[in-house]
Amino acid sequence: MKRIFTILLSALLGSALSAQAASLEVVATTPDLGSIAMSIGGDKVHVTSLARGTEDPHFVDAKPSFARILNKADVLIEGGAELEIGWLPPLVDNARNRKIARGGEGRVDASEGVALLDIPAGKVDRSQGDVHAGGNPHYLLDPDNGKIVAKHLAAHFSKVDPANAAVYSKNLGVFEMALDAKAKEWSGLLQAHQGAKVVTYHKSFEYFAHHFGFVVVGQIESKPGIEPSPTYINSLIPKMKEASVKLVIVEPNRSKKTSEYVATSIGVPVVYLPILVGGNDEATDYIKLIDSNVRSVAKALK
């Protein structure tokens, strides 16, 4: 009887340990969301990111294999604010997974709780370009918003996997401490450049500029998502000179020829900053993405 009891106890303990070690299958639409999810989930989650770091997250190549990945997901993390509206809904429909359908227990809109910028007033239509009715979706380039998203994910993982809630809470604390330590360093690097005026290609860097004290005075695009004509570019340059722009900031997947023409015409540097983890060799996780961008801007302005 004693031997049988020992065997049963071992089996029960083994079962409990197995349950605790089980991974949540997490799918993130973008690799920056995926990176934060991995920081919070640790070895309790298996994370797949759909977009590549070098892609424009508005226009991701929606492969049929993505629907199969989504079919197995326990949690789907989307950026929200209509960032993925052009490619995610059909994939979710084809995945036939109630957990990640809109309103499902596994669906996470990472923008919840974030104070979104550029919320348009009045009616929005296609004549205005790629305008998002809910606001600008590039909020993760502000590290304060990274902390908001991390808290949101920790709470959601704990809800769907309460057995590992303590792990998610501990990992959140570690992530926040690492981000806070870097925040002091970043502030020191950019302190001397507070108020510097910049021009961007797309409205991707509004949150980055807002957090670090830059002033975005315009975009190279004539309208969001609309490539500029030569006439528009030639009208933009004197305005940028008059505004005393100090830097042109561009995503790596934008037209280098156009960006460099504008920067040269104004007489300022151009810097290429990724907006997603994996967008360059240095941006291998979320904190390193922000770190790479801060250092690139500080170097260009110096």
Residue pairs with C-beta under 8 A, 6 or more apart in sequence:
19 163
20 44
20 163
20 164
21 43
21 44
22 44
23 43
23 44
23 45
23 46
24 41
24 44
24 45
24 46
24 74
24 75
24 157
24 160
24 161
25 45
25 46
25 48
25 72
25 73
25 74
25 75
26 34
26 37
26 41
26 45
26 46
26 47
26 48
26 73
26 74
26 75
26 76
26 77
27 47
27 48
27 49
27 50
27 69
27 70
27 73
27 75
27 76
27 77
27 100
28 34
28 37
28 47
28 48
28 49
28 50
28 76
28 77
29 49
29 50
29 51
29 57
29 60
29 76
29 77
29 78
29 79
29 83
29 84
29 88
30 49
30 50
30 51
30 57
30 79
30 83
30 276
30 277
31 49
31 51
31 52
31 53
31 276
31 277
31 278
32 140
32 276
32 277
32 286
32 289
33 49
33 77
33 78
33 79
33 110
33 140
33 149
34 47
34 48
34 49
34 77
34 277
35 277
35 285
35 286
35 289
36 146
36 149
36 150
36 153
36 175
36 286
37 45
37 47
37 77
37 153
38 45
38 47
38 285
39 150
39 171
39 174
39 175
39 285
39 286
40 150
40 153
40 154
40 157
40 168
40 171
40 172
40 175
41 47
41 153
41 157
41 168
41 171
42 167
42 171
44 157
44 161
44 164
44 167
44 168
45 157
48 69
50 60
50 66
50 69
51 57
51 60
51 276
52 276
52 278
53 274
53 276
53 277
53 278
53 279
53 280
53 283
54 252
54 253
54 274
54 276
54 278
54 279
55 61
55 253
55 276
56 251
56 253
57 79
57 83
57 84
57 137
57 275
57 276
58 83
58 84
58 86
58 130
58 225
59 86
59 87
60 84
60 87
62 87
62 88
62 90
62 91
64 94
66 91
67 91
67 94
67 95
68 95
70 76
70 91
70 92
70 94
70 95
70 97
70 100
71 95
71 96
71 97
72 97
73 95
73 97
73 99
73 100
73 106
74 99
74 106
74 160
75 99
75 100
75 106
75 107
75 108
75 156
75 157
75 160
76 92
76 100
76 106
76 107
76 108
77 108
77 110
77 153
78 84
78 88
78 107
78 108
78 109
78 110
79 110
79 111
79 137
79 140
80 109
80 110
80 111
80 112
80 134
80 137
81 111
81 116
81 132
81 134
81 135
81 136
81 137
81 139
82 132
82 133
82 134
82 137
83 132
83 137
92 100
92 101
92 102
97 104
97 106
98 104
99 105
99 106
99 107
100 106
100 107
101 107
105 159
105 160
106 160
108 152
108 153
108 156
110 149
110 152
110 153
111 134
111 135
111 137
111 139
112 152
113 148
113 151
113 152
114 139
114 145
114 148
114 149
116 134
116 135
116 136
116 137
116 139
117 135
117 136
117 139
117 206
117 207
117 210
118 132
118 135
118 136
118 203
118 206
119 133
119 134
119 135
120 128
120 131
120 132
120 133
124 131
124 133
128 223
128 224
129 221
129 222
129 223
129 224
129 225
129 226
130 223
130 224
130 225
130 226
131 224
136 203
136 206
136 207
138 203
138 204
138 205
138 206
138 207
138 275
139 145
139 207
140 146
140 149
140 207
140 286
141 204
141 205
141 207
141 208
141 211
141 275
141 290
141 293
142 207
142 208
142 210
142 211
143 179
143 182
143 183
143 186
143 211
143 287
143 290
144 211
145 207
146 179
146 286
146 290
147 176
147 179
150 172
150 175
150 176
151 172
153 168
154 168
154 169
154 171
154 172
157 164
157 165
157 168
158 164
158 165
158 168
158 169
161 168
178 287
179 287
182 287
182 290
182 291
186 212
186 290
186 291
186 294
189 294
189 295
189 298
190 212
190 213
190 294
190 297
190 298
193 213
193 214
193 246
193 297
193 298
193 301
194 213
194 214
195 213
195 214
195 215
196 213
196 214
196 215
196 246
196 247
196 301
197 214
197 215
197 216
197 217
197 243
197 244
197 245
197 246
198 205
198 209
198 214
198 215
198 216
198 217
198 245
198 246
198 247
198 248
198 249
199 216
199 217
199 218
199 219
199 220
199 236
199 240
199 245
199 247
199 248
199 249
199 262
199 266
200 209
200 216
200 218
200 219
200 220
200 248
200 249
200 250
201 219
201 220
201 221
201 248
201 249
201 250
201 251
201 254
201 255
201 259
202 219
202 220
202 221
202 224
202 225
202 251
202 254
203 216
203 219
203 224
204 251
204 275
205 216
205 249
205 273
205 275
206 216
208 214
208 273
208 293
209 215
209 216
212 294
212 297
217 240
217 243
217 245
218 236
218 239
218 240
218 243
220 228
220 233
220 236
220 248
220 250
220 254
220 258
220 259
220 262
221 227
221 228
222 228
222 229
222 232
227 255
228 236
228 258
233 258
233 261
233 262
236 262
237 262
237 265
237 266
240 262
240 266
241 266
241 267
245 266
245 268
246 268
246 301
247 268
247 269
247 270
247 271
247 297
247 300
247 301
248 259
248 262
248 263
248 266
248 268
248 269
248 270
248 271
249 270
249 271
249 273
249 297
250 256
250 259
250 270
250 271
250 272
250 273
251 272
251 273
251 274
251 275
251 279
252 272
252 273
252 274
252 279
252 280
256 272
259 270
259 272
260 270
262 270
263 269
263 270
269 300
269 301
270 300
271 296
271 297
271 300
272 280
272 296
273 279
273 292
273 293
273 296
273 297
274 280
274 283
274 289
274 292
274 293
276 283
276 289
277 283
277 284
277 285
277 286
277 288
277 289
278 284
279 289
280 292
282 288
282 291
282 292
283 289
283 292
283 293
